């Protein structure tokens, strides 16, 4: 490796370590920071090229901000930059989540820790509900998307596999919007329907918890469209309900950790993995969650121009986006009773929704306010 290549690799590593440490506020905020640094400040790529990459990550599964980091790393420093960009962006959030998980396991049953989440949980619900509203305004734009959203919500509440809901909504939208050749579409629907069942079949015959965790998060990382919040729909179904590894309250706490730590929300996989199987579980879950993003970017990078202009890809994504909103809403409905336990938590939820919609406050500040409310209540009431 020549000196210029080494310098480029170090530049990519340093930039995304920094962004992974300071980037609060969700994928939109993360991507805005990347645009500021990589396009305007460092001029690693043009605005048009950046938009091409952004279009690509919205057309494929995986955490959008992480995939943008991987794309930019590849553009700047080649294949090693691809690994460095994504890895450096993920690392800070994963380490922070791991540290918080260790403290949570040690202290989580103490009343003063529970008091923190008294204020955080309704704030988390406000963030989820506002996310549903904002994403819904974009995804639900005609009668077909509305019907797909309603059908997806009903399927999710009935316990249908989330991956199957996403793929089916995309396939129906593709059939009704793009009108491709029926034999090709039928093949795609059958393949898409079997895809999420393959990991489930394998998991059902393996007793080792680490392998189950790895396969579960590998499936999620391969099928995670849209907002990182969809991660929690998968967790609600399998980790909480099916395997019983986490309680509803622990899932709420995991969502809260994802909100008040920097970097990708999907680093919550580290927190969940630690709760289930300690440090090995955290490592396996993190690798399973993010490995598909590196593979997807490696495969789709050369196809970006075609994806942007493909009516088939656009039609499929419209159906998936409607299902994404429905899945997030199903998570909110499932968790609501755990978060809203009295009049005060209901008022915190209402206040959080108003603040987010009216003032567009960064979520980290809202979560810190929730922590302060919980601490104040503990000091005032002693529990």
C-alpha positions in Angstrom: 0.0 0.0 0.0 1.5 3.4 -1.0 1.6 6.5 1.2 -1.4 8.1 -0.5 -3.6 5.0 0.0 -2.6 4.8 3.7 -3.4 8.5 4.2 -6.8 8.0 2.6 -7.5 5.0 4.8 -6.5 6.9 7.9 -8.7 9.8 6.9 -11.7 7.6 6.4 -11.1 5.8 9.8 -10.7 9.1 11.7 -13.7 10.8 10.1 -16.1 7.9 10.9 -14.8 7.4 14.4 -15.5 11.0 15.0 -19.0 10.8 13.4 -19.8 7.6 15.2 -19.0 9.3 18.5 -20.9 12.6 18.0 -23.8 11.8 15.7 -26.9 11.9 17.7 -30.5 12.3 16.4 -31.1 9.3 14.1 -30.2 8.3 10.5 -31.3 11.7 8.9 -29.0 13.6 11.3 -26.1 11.1 10.7 -26.4 11.4 6.9 -26.6 15.2 7.1 -23.3 15.2 9.1 -21.7 12.9 6.5 -22.8 15.2 3.7 -21.3 18.2 5.5 -18.0 16.5 6.1 -17.5 14.4 3.0 -19.0 16.7 0.4 -18.7 20.3 1.6 -15.7 20.2 3.9 -13.5 17.5 2.5 -14.8 17.3 -1.1 -14.4 13.6 -1.3 -17.3 13.3 -3.7 -19.7 15.7 -5.5 -23.3 16.5 -4.3 -24.6 14.5 -7.2 -22.6 11.5 -6.3 -23.7 11.7 -2.7 -27.3 11.8 -3.8 -26.7 8.7 -5.9 -25.4 6.9 -2.9 -28.3 8.1 -0.7 -30.8 6.8 -3.3 -29.1 3.4 -3.3 -29.2 2.9 0.5 -32.9 3.7 0.4 -33.5 1.0 -2.2 -31.8 -1.9 -0.3 -32.2 -3.4 3.2 -29.9 -2.4 6.1 -29.2 0.6 8.3 -29.1 3.5 6.0 -26.5 5.7 7.8 -24.1 2.7 8.2 -24.4 1.9 4.6 -23.7 5.5 3.7 -20.5 5.3 5.8 -19.5 2.1 4.0 -20.2 3.6 0.5 -18.2 6.8 1.3 -15.3 4.8 2.7 -15.2 2.8 -0.6 -15.3 5.9 -2.7 -12.4 7.5 -0.8 -10.2 4.5 0.0 -11.3 1.4 -2.0 -12.1 -1.9 -0.4 -10.1 -1.3 2.8 -11.9 2.0 3.1 -15.3 0.2 2.7 -14.4 -1.8 5.8 -12.8 1.1 7.7 -15.7 3.5 7.0 -18.4 1.2 8.3 -16.4 -0.4 11.1 -15.3 3.0 12.5 -18.8 4.4 12.4 -20.2 1.3 14.2 -17.5 0.9 16.8 -18.1 3.9 19.2 -21.9 3.2 19.5 -21.3 -0.5 20.0 -18.7 0.0 22.8 -20.9 2.6 24.5 -23.9 0.2 24.3 -21.8 -2.7 25.7 -20.7 -0.5 28.6 -24.3 0.5 29.4 -25.4 -3.1 29.1 -22.8 -4.2 31.7 -24.0 -1.5 34.1 -27.6 -2.3 33.4 -27.2 -5.9 34.2 -25.3 -5.0 37.4 -27.6 -2.1 38.5 -30.8 -2.6 36.6 -32.9 -4.0 39.5 -32.0 -1.1 41.8 -34.8 1.5 42.4 -32.7 4.5 41.4 -32.0 2.9 38.0 -35.6 2.0 37.5 -36.4 5.7 38.3 -34.3 6.8 35.3 -36.4 4.7 32.9 -39.6 6.0 34.5 -39.0 9.2 32.5 -37.2 7.7 29.6 -39.8 5.1 28.6 -42.6 7.5 27.8 -40.1 9.7 25.9 -39.1 6.7 23.9 -42.8 6.1 23.1 -43.1 9.7 21.9 -40.1 9.3 19.6 -41.6 6.1 18.1 -45.0 7.7 17.6 -43.6 10.8 16.0 -41.4 8.6 13.8 -44.5 6.7 12.7 -46.2 10.0 11.9 -43.3 11.4 9.9 -42.5 8.3 8.0 -46.2 7.7 7.4 -46.5 11.2 5.8 -43.9 10.1 3.2 -44.8 6.4 2.8 -48.6 6.6 2.8 -49.3 8.8 -0.3 -52.1 7.1 -2.2 -54.9 4.5 -1.7 -52.7 1.5 -2.5 -50.0 2.4 0.1 -52.8 3.1 2.7 -54.4 -0.3 2.1 -51.0 -2.0 2.2 -50.2 -0.2 5.5 -53.5 -1.2 7.1 -53.1 -4.8 5.9 -49.5 -4.9 7.1 -50.5 -3.6 10.5 -53.3 -6.2 10.8 -50.8 -9.0 9.8 -48.2 -7.8 12.3 -50.7 -7.6 15.2 -51.9 -11.1 14.2 -48.4 -12.4 14.6 -47.3 -12.8 11.0 -43.5 -12.9 10.5 -42.2 -9.3 10.0 -39.9 -10.3 7.1 -42.8 -11.9 5.3 -44.9 -8.8 5.9 -42.2 -6.6 4.3 -41.6 -8.8 1.3 -45.2 -9.4 0.6 -46.1 -5.7 0.7 -43.3 -5.0 -1.7 -44.3 -7.8 -4.0 -48.0 -6.7 -4.0 -47.0 -3.1 -4.8 -44.7 -4.4 -7.5 -47.5 -6.5 -9.0 -50.1 -3.6 -9.0 -47.8 -0.7 -9.9 -45.1 -2.0 -12.2 -47.0 -4.8 -13.8 -44.0 -7.0 -14.6 -44.3 -10.4 -16.3 -46.3 -12.7 -14.1 -44.0 -15.8 -14.3 -41.0 -13.7 -13.1 -43.0 -12.1 -10.3 -44.4 -15.4 -9.1 -40.9 -16.7 -8.9 -39.9 -13.6 -6.9 -42.8 -13.9 -4.5 -42.1 -17.6 -3.8 -38.4 -16.9 -3.3 -39.2 -13.9 -1.1 -41.7 -15.8 1.0 -39.2 -18.6 1.6 -36.3 -16.4 2.4 -37.4 -15.3 5.9 -38.4 -18.9 6.7 -35.0 -20.3 6.0 -33.3 -18.7 9.0 -36.3 -19.7 11.2 -36.0 -23.3 10.2 -32.3 -23.4 10.9 -32.7 -21.7 14.3 -35.4 -24.1 15.3 -33.0 -27.0 15.2 -30.0 -25.4 17.0 -29.8 -25.2 20.7 -26.8 -23.0 21.1 -27.9 -19.5 22.1 -25.0 -17.7 20.5 -25.7 -19.3 17.1 -29.4 -18.4 17.5 -28.5 -14.8 18.3 -26.1 -14.7 15.3 -28.6 -16.1 12.9 -31.4 -13.9 14.2 -29.5 -10.7 13.8 -28.1 -11.8 10.5 -31.7 -12.3 9.3 -32.6 -8.8 10.6 -29.6 -7.1 9.1 -30.5 -8.7 5.8 -34.1 -7.7 5.8 -34.2 -4.3 7.6 -35.8 -1.8 5.4 -36.4 1.9 6.3 -36.0 3.2 9.8 -33.8 1.5 12.4 -37.0 1.3 14.5 -38.1 -1.7 12.5 -35.4 -3.6 14.3 -37.6 -3.6 17.4 -40.5 -5.2 15.5 -38.3 -8.2 14.8 -37.1 -8.3 18.4 -40.6 -8.0 19.8 -41.6 -11.1 17.7 -38.7 -13.4 18.3 -36.5 -12.3 21.2 -39.3 -11.3 23.5 -42.3 -13.4 22.5 -40.9 -16.5 20.8 -37.7 -17.1 22.8 -38.5 -15.2 26.0 -34.9 -13.9 26.2 -36.0 -10.4 27.1 -39.1 -9.0 28.8 -41.2 -6.2 27.4 -39.6 -3.8 29.9 -36.1 -4.8 28.8 -37.0 -4.2 25.2 -38.2 -0.7 26.1 -35.0 -0.1 27.9 -33.0 -1.4 24.9 -34.8 1.1 22.7 -34.0 3.9 25.1 -30.3 3.0 25.1 -30.4 3.1 21.3 -31.9 6.6 21.5 -29.5 8.3 24.0 -26.3 6.8 22.5 -24.6 8.2 19.4 -24.2 6.3 16.1 -26.6 3.9 14.5 -29.7 2.9 16.4 -29.1 -0.7 15.3 -26.1 -0.8 17.7 -28.9 -1.7 20.2 -28.1 -5.2 19.0 -25.0 -5.0 21.1 -27.0 -4.2 24.2 -29.5 -7.0 23.6 -26.8 -9.5 22.8 -25.1 -8.8 26.1 -28.3 -9.1 28.1 -28.9 -12.5 26.4 -25.4 -14.0 26.5 -22.9 -11.6 27.9 -19.9 -10.3 26.0 -19.9 -13.2 23.4 -23.6 -12.5 22.8 -22.8 -8.8 22.3 -20.1 -9.5 19.7 -22.1 -12.1 17.8 -25.2 -9.9 17.7 -23.2 -6.9 16.5 -21.5 -8.9 13.8 -24.7 -10.5 12.7 -26.5 -7.1 12.6 -24.0 -5.2 10.5 -22.3 -7.8 8.3 -25.1 -7.9 5.7 -24.6 -4.1 5.2 -21.0 -4.6 4.0 -22.1 -7.4 1.7 -25.0 -5.4 0.3 -22.9 -2.3 -0.4 -20.2 -4.4 -2.1 -22.8 -5.9 -4.4 -25.0 -2.8 -5.1 -22.3 -0.1 -5.5 -21.8 -0.6 -9.2 -25.6 -0.8 -9.7 -26.5 2.6 -8.3 -27.4 4.3 -11.6 -29.7 1.4 -12.6 -31.4 1.3 -9.3 -32.2 4.9 -9.3 -34.0 4.7 -12.6 -35.6 1.3 -12.2 -39.5 1.5 -12.0 -39.5 -2.1 -10.7 -37.2 -1.2 -7.7 -39.2 2.0 -7.0 -42.5 0.1 -7.1 -41.2 -2.6 -4.7 -39.8 0.0 -2.3 -43.1 1.9 -2.1 -44.9 -1.2 -0.8 -42.0 -2.0 1.7 -42.1 1.6 3.0 -45.9 1.3 3.8 -45.2 -2.0 5.7 -42.3 -0.4 7.6 -44.6 2.3 9.0 -47.1 -0.4 10.0 -44.5 -2.5 11.8 -43.2 0.4 13.8 -46.8 1.2 14.8 -47.3 -2.4 15.9 -44.3 -2.1 18.2 -45.6 1.1 19.7 -49.0 -0.5 20.4 -47.3 -3.6 22.0 -45.1 -1.5 24.3 -47.6 1.3 25.2 -49.0 -0.4 28.3 -45.4 -1.0 29.7 -44.4 2.6 29.2 -47.5 4.5 30.3 -48.2 3.4 33.9 -49.8 6.5 35.4 -51.0 10.1 34.6 -47.5 11.5 34.8 -46.0 9.2 32.2 -49.0 9.9 30.0 -48.2 13.6 30.3 -44.5 13.0 29.6 -45.6 11.1 26.4 -47.8 14.0 25.3 -45.2 16.6 26.1 -42.6 14.6 24.2 -44.8 14.4 21.1 -45.5 18.1 21.2 -41.9 19.1 21.6 -40.7 16.8 18.8 -43.4 18.0 16.3 -43.3 21.7 17.3 -39.6 22.3 18.0 -37.9 19.4 16.2 -35.6 18.9 19.2 -32.8 16.3 18.9 -33.9 13.1 20.5 -30.9 12.9 22.7 -32.0 16.1 24.5 -35.5 14.7 25.0 -34.1 11.5 26.5 -31.9 13.5 28.8 -35.0 15.4 29.9 -36.7 12.1 30.6 -33.7 11.0 32.7 -33.9 14.3 34.7 -37.6 13.8 35.3 -37.0 10.3 36.6 -34.2 11.5 38.9 -36.2 14.4 40.2 -39.1 12.0 40.9 -36.8 9.6 42.8 -35.2 12.4 44.8 -38.7 13.8 45.6 -40.5 10.6 46.4 -37.6 8.4 47.3 -38.5 5.8 44.7 
